[in-house]
Amino acid sequence: MSLSKVATNAKASATIALNSKAKALAREGVDVVSFTVGEPDFDTPENIKQAAHRAIQSGFTKYQPAAGMPQLRAALAQKLRTQNGVDYAPEEVFVSNGSKQALYVLMLCLVEEGDEVLLSAPYWVSYAEQARMCGAEPVAIDTMATPDMKLTPALLEAAISDRSKLLVLNSPCNPTGVVLTGDELRALVEVALEHELWVISDEAYEPLVYDGLEHVSPASFGDEARRKVLTVNSFSKTYAMTGWRIGYAAGPAEVIQAAARLQSHMTTGADSIAQKAALEALSGPQDSVAEMRQAFDRRRRLLVEGLNEVPGISCMMPQGAFYALPDCRALLGKSYGGRRVENSVELCEALLEQVQVAVVPGAAFGAEGYVRFHYATSEETIGKALQRLHAFVEGCDD
């Protein structure tokens, strides 16, 4: 059988792969503590679930417009105007099956064979694969040598070539937890605009910022930025709605309309019931968002402080999202339980096999020698994982 180039070259998500292995062990009765797929362990708020029930009971189960339910698009435009400082019309917003689909559809609209998509490394695993699926080449800009893993204008300028077409920004960042300030974002957008690059700003973790920091949307930096910046967001993390698969994007009308046309042939549109739930999420009480953020803040400190107490591991304190990316390079080149570990993939396999801790290899994020934890889980689970990490390191054969 001969598969297409796209299908042949696409790599499976490392996050999903490790999660599948962890679940398989759990089904066999193994006590696995998993930090793979990043999703809140909180339930979807009751008012949102009840909105979905009402939609079903009232028969709101038919197709909606490809770009999304008009009321939801209008509510999103209002949210972007009042909370993000960007004045979008409802026609400049489209609703997608999760933000992952919005990102892919926008890339299909903006890049072609041979173009370059610039990514700040470490980056979320799907950006690079989506770029390749569009025929473009992902270009990783290494920020790991900087003290805070932040993309700088100088690093961006050095990476731009005559094939560069698109820059993807992600703040708060998955996997590092880095939050870029307004000034830092503005400086990057200015470089991008100077070189006539499109910018996609992935803001899926918008409300999850700590230490008094504030989230800033790059599209709010004036008319020129508004013409070249596409804003992508999701209900998954903010409202614990990962399985509902609702995301959205906003930007120049011609791009958004093109994205909606593509979506109409891919999926017809987002789930009608989930769209009703999303509308309630926006318009209903927001207490749950603050409660989750406070819990993540406590867990963040517990996890990172604990990681820094494990010999051979060092971890920067994340400022946003719910991920930590500890540096584990000092653990490589050694044997644990008779198994030699040379890279982050082998380290993750050894951790799962020997102490039943499931984490994601940094190689998948462009960060070899690192691993990714999330802290969207209980404090008890975090404590158990830290104990097992100590046992793993103490069991080093070298």
C-alpha positions in Angstrom: 0.0 0.0 0.0 1.3 3.5 -0.9 0.3 6.3 1.4 0.4 10.0 0.6 3.5 12.1 1.5 1.5 13.9 4.2 0.3 10.7 5.8 3.7 9.1 5.6 5.6 12.0 7.1 3.2 12.9 9.9 4.5 11.9 13.3 2.2 10.6 16.0 1.7 13.0 18.9 4.2 12.1 21.6 1.8 13.3 24.2 -1.0 11.0 23.0 1.5 8.1 22.5 2.8 8.3 26.1 -0.7 8.7 27.4 -1.8 5.6 25.6 1.1 3.6 27.1 0.2 4.9 30.6 -3.4 4.0 30.2 -2.6 0.5 28.9 -0.5 -0.1 32.1 -3.3 1.3 34.2 -5.8 -1.1 32.6 -3.4 -4.0 33.7 -3.7 -2.7 37.3 -0.4 -0.8 37.5 -0.5 2.3 39.7 0.6 4.9 37.1 0.9 8.6 37.8 0.4 10.3 34.5 1.5 13.8 33.5 1.0 13.4 29.8 -2.1 15.0 28.3 -2.6 18.5 29.6 -6.2 18.9 30.6 -7.8 20.2 33.8 -8.8 17.6 36.3 -11.8 19.7 37.2 -15.3 18.9 35.9 -16.9 21.2 33.4 -18.9 23.8 35.4 -22.6 22.8 36.1 -24.1 25.8 34.3 -22.3 24.9 31.1 -23.4 21.2 31.3 -27.0 22.3 31.9 -26.9 24.6 28.8 -25.9 21.5 26.8 -28.8 19.6 28.3 -31.2 22.4 27.4 -29.9 22.4 23.8 -30.6 18.7 23.4 -34.0 18.9 25.0 -35.1 21.8 22.8 -33.9 20.0 19.6 -30.9 22.3 19.0 -29.1 19.4 17.3 -29.0 20.4 13.7 -26.2 21.9 11.5 -25.1 25.4 12.3 -23.3 27.8 9.8 -19.8 26.6 9.0 -18.2 29.6 10.7 -20.3 29.1 13.9 -23.5 29.9 15.5 -24.2 33.7 15.0 -24.9 34.3 18.7 -21.7 32.7 19.7 -19.6 34.6 17.1 -21.2 37.9 18.4 -20.4 36.9 22.0 -16.8 36.1 21.1 -16.4 39.4 19.2 -17.7 41.2 22.4 -15.3 39.2 24.6 -12.3 40.0 22.3 -13.3 43.7 22.3 -13.8 44.0 26.1 -11.1 41.6 27.4 -8.5 41.6 24.7 -8.7 45.2 23.4 -9.3 44.1 19.7 -12.4 45.4 17.9 -13.5 42.5 15.8 -16.9 42.2 14.1 -18.7 38.8 14.4 -17.8 38.2 10.7 -14.1 38.3 11.7 -14.5 35.3 14.1 -15.0 31.7 13.3 -15.8 28.8 15.6 -13.8 25.5 15.2 -13.6 22.0 16.5 -11.1 22.9 19.1 -8.3 25.4 18.7 -6.1 22.7 17.1 -8.3 22.7 14.1 -8.4 26.5 14.0 -4.6 26.6 13.9 -4.4 24.0 11.1 -7.0 25.7 9.0 -5.3 29.1 9.4 -2.0 27.6 8.3 -3.7 26.1 5.3 -4.9 29.6 4.5 -1.6 31.4 5.0 1.3 29.1 3.9 2.2 27.0 0.9 4.8 24.5 -0.3 8.3 25.8 0.5 7.3 28.5 2.9 8.8 28.7 6.4 6.8 28.8 9.6 8.9 30.2 12.5 8.4 28.6 15.9 9.9 29.7 19.3 11.5 26.5 20.7 10.4 24.9 23.0 7.1 24.8 21.1 3.8 22.9 21.3 4.2 19.6 19.4 1.4 20.2 16.8 2.7 23.4 15.4 5.6 21.8 13.5 3.5 18.9 12.3 0.8 21.1 11.1 3.3 23.2 9.2 4.6 20.1 7.5 1.1 19.0 6.6 0.7 22.3 4.8 3.9 21.7 2.8 5.8 24.3 4.8 9.0 23.9 6.7 8.9 24.5 10.5 11.9 26.6 11.6 12.7 26.2 15.3 14.3 29.3 17.0 16.2 28.0 20.0 15.5 30.0 23.1 17.0 27.5 25.6 20.2 29.4 25.8 18.4 32.5 27.1 17.9 32.8 30.9 14.1 32.7 30.7 13.4 30.7 27.5 11.9 33.8 25.8 12.1 34.6 22.1 13.8 37.9 21.6 13.7 40.3 18.6 17.4 39.6 17.8 16.8 35.8 17.7 13.7 36.3 15.5 15.5 38.7 13.2 18.3 36.2 12.8 15.9 33.3 11.8 14.0 35.2 9.1 14.7 34.3 5.5 13.2 35.2 2.2 11.0 32.1 2.6 9.6 33.0 6.0 5.9 33.5 5.9 4.4 33.0 9.3 5.4 33.4 13.0 3.5 31.4 15.7 3.5 33.0 19.2 2.2 31.2 22.2 1.8 33.0 25.5 1.2 31.6 28.1 3.4 28.9 26.6 2.9 25.1 26.4 5.4 23.5 27.3 7.5 26.1 29.2 4.9 28.2 31.0 6.6 31.3 29.8 4.5 34.5 29.7 5.6 37.3 27.4 4.9 40.8 28.6 3.2 43.4 26.4 6.5 45.1 25.7 8.1 41.8 24.7 5.3 40.8 22.5 5.1 44.3 20.8 8.9 44.1 20.0 8.4 40.7 18.3 5.3 41.8 16.4 7.2 44.9 15.1 10.0 42.7 13.7 7.3 40.4 12.1 5.5 43.3 10.5 8.8 44.8 9.2 9.3 41.6 7.3 5.6 41.3 6.3 5.1 38.1 8.2 1.7 36.8 9.3 1.5 36.1 13.0 -0.7 33.5 14.7 -1.1 34.1 18.4 -2.2 31.0 20.3 -3.8 32.2 23.5 -5.4 28.9 24.7 -4.1 29.5 28.3 -5.1 33.2 28.4 -6.5 33.3 32.0 -3.8 31.1 33.5 -1.2 33.6 34.5 0.4 34.0 37.9 2.6 36.3 40.0 0.6 39.4 39.1 1.3 39.1 35.4 -1.3 40.0 32.7 -2.1 38.4 29.4 -1.7 40.6 26.4 -3.1 39.9 22.9 -0.7 41.0 20.1 -3.6 41.9 17.8 -4.3 44.8 20.1 -1.1 46.7 19.0 -2.8 48.9 16.5 -4.3 48.8 13.0 -1.2 47.3 11.3 -1.0 44.5 13.9 -4.7 43.8 13.5 -4.3 43.3 9.8 -1.5 40.7 10.2 -2.2 38.9 13.5 -4.6 36.0 13.9 -5.8 35.3 17.4 -6.6 31.7 18.3 -8.2 30.6 21.5 -10.1 27.7 23.1 -12.7 26.8 25.7 -10.8 23.7 26.6 -8.5 24.9 29.3 -10.4 28.0 30.5 -13.6 26.1 31.3 -12.4 22.5 31.6 -14.1 21.7 28.3 -11.4 19.6 26.6 -13.7 16.9 25.3 -16.3 19.4 24.0 -13.9 20.4 21.2 -14.7 24.1 20.8 -12.1 26.7 19.8 -12.2 29.9 17.8 -10.1 32.3 15.7 -10.3 35.9 14.9 -8.6 38.1 12.3 -8.9 39.9 9.0 -12.2 39.1 7.3 -10.7 37.6 4.1 -8.6 35.1 6.1 -11.5 34.2 8.5 -13.9 33.7 5.6 -11.4 31.5 3.8 -10.9 29.5 7.0 -14.7 29.0 7.3 -14.8 27.8 3.7 -12.2 25.2 4.3 -13.9 24.1 7.5 -17.2 23.7 5.7 -15.6 20.9 3.6 -13.6 19.4 6.5 -16.2 19.1 9.3 -19.2 21.2 8.2 -18.7 23.1 11.4 -18.4 22.7 15.2 -20.9 20.7 17.3 -24.2 22.6 17.8 -24.7 21.4 21.4 -21.1 22.3 22.3 -21.6 25.7 20.8 -24.6 26.4 23.1 -22.5 25.3 26.0 -19.7 27.6 24.9 -22.2 30.5 24.7 -23.2 29.8 28.3 -19.5 29.6 29.3 -18.9 33.1 28.0 -22.0 34.7 29.4 -22.4 32.8 32.7 -20.5 33.0 36.1 -16.7 33.0 35.8 -16.0 31.9 39.4 -14.8 28.5 38.2 -12.0 30.1 36.2 -10.6 31.9 39.2 -10.9 28.8 41.3 -9.0 26.7 38.8 -6.3 29.3 38.5 -5.8 29.4 42.3 -5.5 25.6 42.4 -3.0 25.5 39.5 -1.0 28.2 41.2 -0.6 26.1 44.4 0.2 23.0 42.4 2.7 24.9 40.3 4.8 25.7 43.3 4.5 22.3 44.8 5.7 20.6 41.6 8.5 22.9 40.7 9.9 23.3 44.2 9.8 19.5 44.5 11.5 19.0 41.1 14.3 21.2 42.1 15.0 19.1 45.1 15.5 16.0 42.9 19.3 15.5 42.3 20.1 16.1 38.6 16.9 18.0 37.8 16.5 21.8 37.6 13.3 23.6 36.7 12.4 27.2 35.9 9.2 28.4 37.7 6.5 28.7 35.0 4.5 32.0 34.9 1.5 30.7 33.1 -0.5 27.7 31.7 -0.1 24.5 33.7 3.1 22.9 32.5 6.7 22.6 33.8 9.7 21.8 31.6 12.5 20.5 33.9 16.0 20.2 32.6 17.0 16.6 33.0 20.2 16.5 31.0 22.3 15.6 34.0 20.3 12.3 34.2 21.3 11.3 30.7 24.2 9.0 29.8 23.5 6.9 32.9 21.9 3.6 33.7 18.8 3.1 35.8 17.7 -0.4 36.7 20.0 -1.9 34.2 18.8 0.4 31.4 21.0 3.0 29.9 19.3 6.3 29.1 20.8 8.6 26.4 17.9 10.9 25.5 14.6 12.3 26.7 12.6 9.6 24.9 14.5 6.8 26.6 14.3 8.7 29.9 10.5 8.9 29.7 10.3 5.2 28.8 12.5 4.3 31.8 10.5 6.5 34.2 7.3 4.8 33.0 8.7 1.3 33.2 10.6 1.5 36.5 8.7 4.0 38.7 5.4 4.3 36.7 5.6 8.1 36.2 4.4 9.1 32.7 5.8 12.3 31.3 6.4 13.6 27.8 9.9 13.8 26.2 11.3 17.3 25.5 12.4 16.1 22.1 8.8 16.4 20.9 8.8 20.1 21.8 12.2 20.9 20.3 13.8 20.6 23.8 16.0 17.5 23.9 17.2 16.7 27.4 14.0 18.1 29.0 10.7 16.5 29.9 7.3 18.0 30.3 5.1 17.7 33.3 1.7 19.2 33.8 0.2 20.3 37.1 -3.5 20.0 36.1 -3.7 17.1 38.6 -4.1 16.7 42.3 -1.5 17.7 44.9 -1.6 14.0 46.1 -0.6 12.8 42.6 2.2 15.4 42.4 3.6 14.3 45.8 3.5 10.7 44.7 5.4 11.5 41.5 8.1 13.4 43.3 8.7 10.5 45.7 9.0 8.2 42.7 11.4 10.5 41.0 13.7 10.5 44.0 13.6 6.7 44.0 14.4 6.6 40.3 17.4 8.9 40.6 18.7 7.0 43.7 18.5 3.8 41.7 21.1 5.0 39.3 23.5 2.2 38.5 26.5 4.5 37.7 
